[in-house]
């Protein structure tokens, strides 16, 4: 069961990375509103990650 779960997780991660790659390659083609939303989400996630990293120290 865990092997199946690991494969699903790996497949999801590979898809997510491929999606990020396509977004980065086509960033200039996205509407400004979409760029702003994505930029905000990335900034929020990075901020949350940094806070968690600092707590772990």
Protein Blocks (a to p, Z undefined) as FASTA:
>chain_A
ZZmmmmmmmmmmmmmmmmmmmmmmmmmmpcfklmmmmmmmmmmmmmmmmmmmmmmZZ
